[in-house]
Amino acid sequence: MSNRIHYTMPGIGLMKRRLEKEADAVALAVSAAAKKYGIEPSAAQTLETKYHTEAGDWYVALGWDDMRIIVRMDSVLARVTEIKEIRD
């Protein structure tokens, strides 16, 4: 008899998302912007949010002063995957 233990990982569709609510995604995006750009979190204004159901990604557009960014986050891992600056 083998002493091996076999662990299986659930498919991505079966995993519970860590960023389930829009408010969670906005909070993570504001935190990332504050850290990267050295702004006060209260300075960042949420311009738009979108959730991509197939990819499981949140997109949050933030703005302050003359800066605009889009923060892309993985909802399962609850981490920022990309910050894109928008230039006028």
N, C-alpha and C positions, 0 to 999 in steps of 0.2 A: 504494500500500500504506500502510495506517495504522500510525502509530508508537504507537498506544495499547496499553497493557497492561491487560488485564481481570483483576481479582482477584475471586475468589469466596470467600465465607466459608462454612465448613461449617455445617450446621444444628446447633442446640443438641444434638440427639441424637448428633451425630458429634464434638462437642468433648470433649476429655478434661477430666474434673472435676479441679479443683485441691484440693478437700476430699474426697478419696476415702475416707478412713478416719475412723471415729468419733473416734479420738485427735486427728486434725487439727482437727476441728470443736470438740472440747472445748478444745484449746489456744487456738484463736482466740477462743472465748467467754470463757475465763478472762482472756485478755489484754485484751479489750474491757471486761470488768467491772473489772479492776484499774485501767485507765486512766480509766474514767468515774466510778467510786466511790472511787478512791484506796485500795484495799485491797491487801494482799499477795496475790499469786497463790495462795500456799499456804493462805490462809484460805477460798477458795471451794471448796465441795464440790459435785461433780456429783450431781444428784438424778435426772435422767433425760435420755435422748437419743432423738431420733426423726429419721428421714430421710423426707422426702416425695418419693417417686419421680417423680411427675408434674411437680411444680414444681421439683425439683432443689434443695430447701432443707433445711438441717439446722436442727433445733430442739434447744437444749441448755438444760435447767433447772439453775440454779445457786443455791446458798444459802450464807449465812454469817450469823452472829449472828442477828438477827431479819429479815433481808432475803432475799427470794426473787425471782429474775428469770428470764425466758425470753429467750434470745438466738436470734434468727432470722438465718441466714446463707445467702447464695447460694453453692452449692457450685462453680459454674463460675467465678465471679469471685473466690471466696475472700474475701468481705467481709461485714461485719455489715450487715444491712438494717433490723433493728429490735431494740430492747431494751425489754421490757415488764416492769414491776414488778408483782409479785403481792402484794396486800394481804389480810391475814386479816380 
